Amino acid sequence: MSLRIDMSGKVVLVTGGARGVGAGIVEMFLRAGAQVEICGRTAPPPGGGAARFSRVDVRDADQVARWVGDVVDRHGRIDVAVNNAGGAPFAGFADASANFHRRITELNFLGPVHVCGAVHPVMSAQDDGGVVLNITSISARRPSPGTAVYGAAKAALESLTTSLAVEWAPRVRVNAVSCGLVATPGSEDHYGGAEQVARVAATIPRGVLARPEEIGSACVLLASPLASHVTGAVLNVDGGGEWPAFLQHTPNSASLQVPTRQR
C-alpha cells in the first residue's frame, strides 16, 4: 500500500466548509484529489476554491436530506462526510435563554445527527462503504465555562461517534477529530489581539495554535485506507493539550518552561 493518500474519485461532504477550520479541511481533501461538496448558511468568499457550495442549514433535517440527495444525483455516491459546522458565542449559562441553549445544541449535535442519518443509507449500500468524521473539541472533556452547552453538545457528539461506529460496522467507519485551539482569521478578534493570541499559544505544549490545514490533514488520514482499521476513535489534534497550570508553581518549574513555536 502506498503511503501517499490519493482521494481521487472520492466524493467528500464538509458542513461549514466555507471558512475557518472547515476551509482547512476542504483544502486538504482537494489537495488529495477528492471532489468536495460544502454547505453552510453563508457562501464562501469569491474565489473560494474548487469545492461546490450549497446553502443549507444543518439544523433543518429536510434541508440536509435534500442536499445529500442532490449530491448523490450528481455524483452517484458519497464516500466521506465531515460534520464540521458548529461553534458558540461566549455566554454565561445562567445569562443565556432557553432558545440560545437549544440553538447551540441543534447546531453542534443535532446537525451532525441529521447528516449522519442522511448519508448512512447511501454509504451502507456502496460496496466500499464510507466514512463519517465528526469534528469535536477539547471542550467536550474539560470544563468549558462560558460555552457550557457547546462543550456538552460536543461530548454528546463523541458519544454518538463511538455508538455509530459499532452500529454501522463494518461497512461505515465513524471517527471524531477533537480540536484544540485553532488559528483562524478571526483569532485575534476573538482573543483580543496578537499579544493575547501569543499568550494563549503559550498554554499549548507545542507552543502554537493549530492551523486549519492541520485539522484537515488529520481528517484526510482518517478517511483514507491508511486508517482502514480505525473506527470509533477520537483523535486529539491539540498540540499536546494544555500546559498543566500546577507546573507554574512547583520547585522545578524553572526547568519546565513552556516551549516556543515548533514544527
N, C-alpha and C positions, 0 to 999 in steps of 0.2 A: 504494500500500500504506500503510495506517495505521501509524503508529509506536506506537500503543497495542497492547500484547501481550495478546491475548484467547485464552485457552486453553479457552474454553467448549466442552463436549462432548468434550474430550480426557481420556483415562484415563492417569494417571501412577502408576507404581510407585516407591516410595522405600524402600530397605532401611535398617534402622536409623533409621527416621524418627520415633521417639518422643521423642528428646531431643537436646540439643546442636546440632551442625551440621545433622543430619537434620531436626530440628524447624524450623529456619530455612528449609530447602529446602521442606519441606511447606507452611509458612505462605505462601511467595511463590507457589507453584503454586496454592494455594487462593485467594489474592487475585486471581490471573489467571483464576479461574473454572473450573479443572480439577477433575475428580473424582480424588481421591488415595487410593491404597491403600498402606499401610505394613506392614512386617513387622519382626520382631525377636524376641529371646528374652524381652524384658521389655515388658509393656504400658505404654503412656503413662500419666501421672498422670490422675486423674479430671478430667473437663472438658478433655481434651487436644485438642479441636477436632473438625473435621468429617471428618477422614481416617478410613478404616476400617482397623482393626488386625487382623493375623493373626499368630499365634505361629509363627514359622518360624526355624530355624537355617540360615542361608545356607550353612554348611559342608556341609550334607546335600543332595546333588543331588536326591534323591527328594522331600524336603520342598519345595524350591524349585519343582520341576515341578508338584507338587500345588497349590501356591499360585498359580502362573501359570495353571494350568488352571481353578482356581476363579474367578479374576478374569475370564478370558475367558468362562466360562459365564455370569457375571452381567452383564458389560458388552458382550461380543461383540468386544472389541478391546483392544489396548494400544498407546498412542501414544508413551509415553516411559517409559524405565526408568532410574532413578538408582541406581547402585551406591555407596551411601554407607556402609554398615555396615563398621566397621573400627576400628583402634586397637591399642595395645600398651602394657602397663605397662613402666616403666623396668627394664631388667635388662642387666647386662654380658653380652656374648656368651659368654664362657668360663664364666660362672657359671650360665647357663641350661641346662636339659636339652634333649635332642633332641626330647622331646614338646612342650616350650614352643615351640621354633622351628617345629615342624610346625603347631601350632595357630595361631600368628601368621600363617604362610603361608596356611593354609586360610581364615582369616577375611578377610585383606586381598587375597588373589589368587584362590584357588580359589572363594571365594564369588561374586565377580563373574563368574568363568568360568561357574559354574553358572547364574547369572541370564541372562547373555548367551545361553547355549545354549538356555535355555527360552523366551526371548522372541523369538529370531530367526525361528522358523517362523511365529509369529503376525504379526510386523511385515512380514516379506517377502511375506506373502500379502495384505496390505492395499494398496488402490490408492494410498494416500498414504504407505505405508511406515511408518517410525518412527524414533525417536532413542534412542540409548543414551548415557548420561553416566556417566563413571567419576570418582569423587572421589579424587584423589590428593593428594600432599603435596610441599612443598619438600624433604622428606627423601629424595625419590626422586632428587634431583640434587645433593645436597651431603652431606657426612659426617653420619651420624646415630648418634653414639656413644651407647650405652645402649638404642637401638632399631634396631640394625643390620639385623635381619631384616625389621622393619617397613618400613624405607626400601628394602630390596631388593625386597620384595613390591610396593611402590608403583611402583618403577622397572619391574618386570615388567608391572604394570597399564598403565603408559603405553605400553610397547612393544606390548602387546595392543591398546590403543586404535588405534594407527596401523595395525597389521596388519588388524584387522577393518574399519577404515574403507575399506581397499582391497578386501578380500574381499567386503564386503557392499554396496558401492556399485553402483548409485546409489540403491537402494531404502531402505537403512537408513544413517543418518548415525551416526557414533560419535566422540565427543569426550571430553576429560577436563578437569576443573577442578582445578588444582593449588592447594591451600590453603596459605596461610601460617599464622601464629599466629591463633587464633580465640578470642574471649572467650565462654566458656560458663559456666553456673552453677558448674561445678567448677574454674574457672581459679585462683581464689585458693588453694584447697586444693592444686592441682597445683603451683603455682609458689611457694607458701609465704607467702601473704598479699598484701594490696593493694599494699604498698610494692614487693614483688618483681615483681608484675604491671606496675607502672609502669616499673620498670627494664627489664623485657623489652620493653614497648611502645616504650621509647626507642631500641631497636635497630632499629626499623622506620622507614624514611624517612617514612612518613605519620604516624608518631608515635602510633599506636593499633592495638590488635588489631582484627581484623575482627569484625563482628557476624555471627552465623549467617545473618541475613537477607540480608547482602551476598553470601554464598556462594549463597544461594537465588536472588537476582536474576540472578547470572551463569548459573545453571542454566536459569532461565526464558528468558533471552535465547538461549542456545544451542539450546534446544528449540523455539524459535519460528521462523516463516517469515523473520524478520529475519536469521537465520543459515543460510538455506537452502543457501548455497554453502560452508558451513564443515563440514568433516569431516576427521578425523584430526588435529585440533588439540589442543594442551594450553594452556588459558587460565590464566595466572597470576593468582590473586586473592590478592595477598600484600602490598599496601600499598607496593610498591616493592622487596620483597625484604628484605634485611638490611643495615643500615648498615655499610659496609666498615670493618673494625677498623683498617686501616692509617691511616685518616684521623685517628684519635685521636693519631697520633704524627708527623704531618707539620708542617712550619713554618707552613703556612696553616690548620691545623686549627681555630684560633680563629674563623675566618670560616666554618667549615663545621659549625655546630652542628646537632645532631640536632633536627628540628623538634618543636614541641609539638603537641598534639592538633589535628587539622584535619578538615574535612569537605569 
